[in-house]
């Protein structure tokens, strides 16, 4: 995990889907108020299952601290925009 100016960055490479979701949920729950975004680096080729699971788990208001799920600067990154 890397924290830079209001953004937490988490590398999920090599994790199973369940492990990645548990890690992300933990970080969302303990994120301080100064953090407005969590950048999830899951990869493109092997990370698509994790990406889909993140979208399913955190979209549509399912997590009260997550305002929306947004695409990152490339297909291997997903951003969680926090409230």
Backbone as ProteinMPNN parsed JSONL, in Angstrom:
{"seq_chain_A": "XXXXXXXXXXXXXXXXXXXXXXXXXXXXXXXXXXXXXXXXXXXXXXXXXXXXXXXXXXXXXXXXXXXXXXXXXXXXXXXXXXX", "coords_chain_A": {"N_chain_A": [[0.845, -1.184, 0.0], [0.496, 2.218, -0.757], [0.488, 5.586, 0.111], [-0.381, 8.655, -1.178], [-0.82, 12.018, -1.214], [-3.777, 12.143, -0.537], [-4.599, 9.892, -1.875], [-4.853, 6.45, -1.733], [-2.901, 3.768, -2.716], [-3.113, 0.515, -3.878], [-1.623, -2.533, -4.561], [-2.777, -5.305, -6.126], [-1.862, -7.499, -7.423], [-1.299, -10.963, -7.953], [-3.026, -11.852, -5.994], [-5.812, -13.831, -4.868], [-9.277, -13.593, -5.829], [-11.078, -13.388, -3.612], [-9.32, -12.769, -1.543], [-8.3, -10.312, -2.455], [-10.628, -8.681, -2.443], [-11.209, -8.693, 0.293], [-8.917, -7.353, 1.265], [-9.215, -4.823, 0.014], [-11.694, -3.989, 1.102], [-10.988, -3.772, 3.802], [-9.118, -1.663, 3.669], [-10.767, 0.413, 2.722], [-12.513, 0.704, 4.881], [-10.78, 1.593, 6.923], [-9.717, 3.94, 5.942], [-8.591, 7.246, 6.317], [-10.257, 10.468, 6.727], [-8.987, 12.287, 5.058], [-8.36, 10.971, 2.764], [-9.414, 10.611, -0.509], [-9.569, 8.914, -2.63], [-9.089, 5.533, -3.659], [-6.751, 3.762, -5.275], [-6.686, 0.96, -7.183], [-4.586, -1.493, -8.215], [-4.771, -3.947, -10.355], [-4.018, -5.248, -12.616], [-4.173, -6.16, -16.11], [-4.471, -8.461, -17.907], [-4.447, -10.85, -16.216], [-5.908, -9.776, -14.161], [-8.588, -9.282, -14.578], [-10.735, -10.696, -13.423], [-10.569, -9.899, -10.778], [-11.037, -7.169, -11.122], [-13.725, -7.196, -12.064], [-14.976, -8.294, -9.809], [-14.48, -6.288, -7.92], [-15.983, -4.187, -9.008], [-18.557, -5.335, -8.804], [-18.761, -5.628, -6.027], [-18.452, -3.039, -4.893], [-19.916, -1.147, -6.32], [-22.994, 0.657, -7.067], [-23.878, 1.729, -4.631], [-23.398, -0.098, -2.586], [-21.454, -0.057, -0.665], [-21.113, 2.151, 1.886], [-19.09, 4.108, 2.19], [-18.013, 4.413, -0.309], [-18.281, 6.398, -3.058], [-18.329, 6.144, -5.866], [-17.295, 3.825, -8.452], [-14.604, 4.004, -10.596], [-12.987, 3.947, -13.829], [-9.444, 3.511, -14.159], [-6.306, 5.102, -15.112], [-5.406, 3.337, -16.963], [-6.387, 0.1, -18.359], [-5.727, -1.733, -16.363], [-6.158, -0.702, -13.888], [-8.345, 0.332, -11.303], [-10.374, 2.798, -9.809], [-11.56, 3.689, -6.639], [-13.737, 6.041, -5.65], [-14.082, 7.956, -2.861], [-16.472, 9.007, -0.32]], "CA_chain_A": [[0.0, 0.0, 0.0], [1.217, 3.469, -0.861], [-0.413, 6.725, 0.291], [0.157, 9.875, -1.741], [-1.726, 13.174, -1.318], [-5.201, 11.849, -0.576], [-4.868, 8.681, -2.644], [-4.223, 5.207, -1.29], [-2.628, 2.901, -3.859], [-2.987, -0.871, -3.436], [-1.267, -3.484, -5.609], [-3.501, -6.552, -5.892], [-1.274, -8.566, -8.247], [-0.999, -12.224, -7.292], [-4.026, -12.218, -4.986], [-7.069, -14.445, -5.291], [-10.373, -12.621, -5.813], [-11.585, -13.209, -2.25], [-8.26, -12.094, -0.789], [-8.245, -8.924, -2.929], [-11.819, -7.978, -1.942], [-11.016, -8.524, 1.747], [-7.895, -6.308, 1.423], [-9.801, -3.54, -0.386], [-12.706, -3.623, 2.097], [-10.259, -3.358, 4.996], [-8.553, -0.328, 3.415], [-11.883, 1.37, 2.64], [-13.029, 0.913, 6.236], [-9.85, 2.317, 7.784], [-9.207, 5.137, 5.268], [-8.894, 8.5, 7.024], [-11.059, 11.437, 5.98], [-8.184, 13.023, 4.078], [-8.231, 10.146, 1.563], [-10.589, 10.75, -1.363], [-9.557, 7.908, -3.681], [-8.259, 4.352, -3.491], [-6.346, 3.275, -6.603], [-6.474, -0.47, -7.119], [-3.802, -1.973, -9.35], [-5.086, -5.372, -10.448], [-3.493, -5.801, -13.861], [-5.138, -6.234, -17.2], [-4.743, -9.815, -18.392], [-4.819, -11.734, -15.119], [-6.65, -9.057, -13.131], [-9.959, -8.942, -14.954], [-11.677, -11.264, -12.449], [-10.537, -9.012, -9.613], [-11.71, -5.929, -11.531], [-15.165, -7.45, -12.079], [-15.413, -8.488, -8.421], [-14.461, -4.961, -7.286], [-17.152, -3.461, -9.509], [-19.75, -5.945, -8.209], [-18.771, -5.458, -4.571], [-18.431, -1.65, -4.428], [-20.782, -0.281, -7.129], [-24.421, 0.73, -6.78], [-24.155, 2.106, -3.257], [-23.292, -1.249, -1.673], [-20.525, 0.314, 0.407], [-21.485, 3.535, 2.192], [-17.966, 5.036, 2.064], [-17.611, 4.518, -1.719], [-19.191, 7.212, -3.853], [-18.446, 5.494, -7.168], [-16.165, 3.069, -8.974], [-14.232, 4.641, -11.849], [-11.825, 3.358, -14.493], [-8.173, 4.19, -13.907], [-5.627, 5.68, -16.271], [-5.266, 2.262, -17.935], [-7.339, -0.97, -18.033], [-5.274, -2.525, -15.23], [-6.364, 0.081, -12.662], [-9.691, 0.782, -10.967], [-10.373, 3.78, -8.734], [-12.734, 3.845, -5.776], [-13.869, 7.436, -5.217], [-14.707, 7.899, -1.542], [-17.322, 10.146, 0.101]], "C_chain_A": [[0.883, 1.237, 0.0], [0.201, 4.607, -0.729], [0.271, 7.979, -0.224], [-0.955, 10.905, -1.864], [-3.203, 12.821, -1.498], [-5.585, 10.611, -1.356], [-4.124, 7.515, -2.009], [-4.07, 4.333, -2.529], [-2.367, 1.488, -3.345], [-2.699, -1.76, -4.641], [-1.893, -4.833, -5.269], [-2.961, -7.713, -6.719], [-0.996, -9.804, -7.406], [-2.005, -12.657, -6.252], [-5.189, -12.966, -5.641], [-8.166, -13.392, -5.146], [-10.839, -12.342, -4.39], [-10.592, -12.447, -1.383], [-8.188, -10.609, -1.158], [-9.423, -8.12, -2.392], [-11.683, -7.717, -0.451], [-10.014, -7.398, 2.025], [-8.483, -4.927, 1.117], [-10.823, -3.084, 0.653], [-12.048, -3.119, 3.384], [-9.702, -1.943, 4.821], [-9.636, 0.74, 3.326], [-12.359, 1.708, 4.052], [-12.088, 1.724, 7.116], [-9.262, 3.58, 7.135], [-9.575, 6.396, 6.049], [-9.673, 9.464, 6.13], [-10.295, 12.214, 4.926], [-7.994, 12.249, 2.769], [-9.518, 10.25, 0.76], [-10.65, 9.696, -2.455], [-8.665, 6.739, -3.28], [-8.009, 3.791, -4.881], [-5.956, 1.813, -6.472], [-5.765, -0.937, -8.386], [-3.967, -3.49, -9.4], [-4.509, -6.018, -11.689], [-4.59, -5.96, -14.892], [-5.469, -7.673, -17.586], [-5.205, -10.743, -17.277], [-5.713, -11.08, -14.086], [-8.097, -8.777, -13.452], [-10.994, -9.529, -13.998], [-11.726, -10.399, -11.199], [-11.269, -7.711, -9.934], [-13.236, -6.102, -11.496], [-15.717, -7.612, -10.668], [-15.457, -7.162, -7.67], [-15.691, -4.169, -7.709], [-18.44, -4.017, -8.896], [-19.88, -5.612, -6.727], [-18.976, -4.006, -4.132], [-19.28, -0.69, -5.255], [-22.185, -0.225, -6.547], [-24.745, 0.992, -5.316], [-24.067, 0.981, -2.242], [-22.365, -0.984, -0.499], [-20.727, 1.795, 0.674], [-20.332, 4.53, 2.026], [-17.527, 5.249, 0.62], [-18.678, 5.275, -2.494], [-19.424, 6.59, -5.222], [-17.17, 4.727, -7.495], [-15.867, 3.646, -10.351], [-13.055, 3.911, -12.497], [-10.574, 4.172, -14.18], [-7.571, 4.732, -15.189], [-5.283, 4.628, -17.325], [-6.177, 1.113, -17.501], [-6.942, -1.837, -16.836], [-5.464, -1.847, -13.886], [-7.837, 0.435, -12.525], [-9.594, 1.725, -9.783], [-11.673, 3.71, -7.945], [-12.724, 5.289, -5.283], [-14.677, 7.422, -3.919], [-15.549, 9.138, -1.263], [-16.559, 11.023, 1.05]], "O_chain_A": [[1.902, 1.282, 0.688], [-0.836, 4.588, -1.391], [1.361, 8.333, 0.226], [-1.94, 10.666, -2.563], [-3.804, 13.171, -2.514], [-6.77, 10.306, -1.488], [-2.917, 7.585, -1.777], [-5.015, 4.179, -3.303], [-1.512, 1.282, -2.484], [-3.441, -1.744, -5.623], [-1.574, -5.43, -4.24], [-3.543, -8.797, -6.714], [-0.513, -9.7, -6.278], [-1.858, -13.733, -5.673], [-5.501, -12.757, -6.813], [-7.997, -12.411, -4.422], [-10.98, -11.182, -4.002], [-10.975, -11.588, -0.589], [-8.035, -9.754, -0.286], [-9.24, -6.993, -1.932], [-12.011, -6.627, 0.018], [-10.235, -6.58, 2.918], [-8.273, -3.977, 1.871], [-10.822, -1.918, 1.045], [-12.51, -2.146, 3.98], [-9.807, -1.119, 5.729], [-9.441, 1.857, 3.805], [-12.581, 2.876, 4.372], [-12.551, 2.473, 7.976], [-8.393, 4.222, 7.726], [-10.737, 6.59, 6.404], [-9.733, 9.283, 4.914], [-10.897, 12.746, 3.993], [-7.521, 12.808, 1.779], [-10.6, 10.004, 1.292], [-11.664, 9.582, -3.143], [-7.626, 6.921, -2.646], [-8.942, 3.393, -5.579], [-5.022, 1.466, -5.749], [-6.286, -0.79, -9.491], [-3.383, -4.219, -8.598], [-4.515, -7.245, -11.795], [-5.779, -5.9, -14.578], [-6.639, -8.056, -17.589], [-6.263, -11.363, -17.395], [-6.234, -11.769, -13.209], [-8.778, -8.101, -12.681], [-12.038, -8.913, -13.782], [-12.795, -10.187, -10.626], [-12.035, -7.208, -9.112], [-13.948, -5.253, -10.961], [-16.805, -7.121, -10.365], [-16.367, -6.93, -6.874], [-16.36, -3.555, -6.878], [-19.32, -3.248, -8.511], [-20.977, -5.346, -6.235], [-19.61, -3.762, -3.105], [-19.356, 0.49, -4.914], [-22.515, -0.983, -5.635], [-25.769, 0.529, -4.813], [-24.61, 1.099, -1.143], [-22.484, -1.622, 0.547], [-20.531, 2.615, -0.224], [-20.585, 5.701, 1.742], [-16.753, 6.164, 0.342], [-19.83, 4.848, -2.574], [-20.559, 6.511, -5.692], [-16.116, 4.949, -6.899], [-16.766, 3.766, -11.183], [-12.225, 3.325, -11.801], [-10.649, 5.381, -13.963], [-8.239, 4.811, -16.221], [-4.911, 4.972, -18.447], [-6.695, 1.14, -16.384], [-7.767, -2.609, -16.347], [-4.994, -2.343, -12.862], [-8.496, 0.793, -13.501], [-8.822, 1.484, -8.855], [-12.759, 3.676, -8.524], [-11.803, 5.704, -4.579], [-15.809, 6.939, -3.884], [-15.365, 10.182, -1.888], [-17.087, 12.03, 1.52]]}, "name": "protein", "num_of_chains": 1, "seq": "XXXXXXXXXXXXXXXXXXXXXXXXXXXXXXXXXXXXXXXXXXXXXXXXXXXXXXXXXXXXXXXXXXXXXXXXXXXXXXXXXXX"}
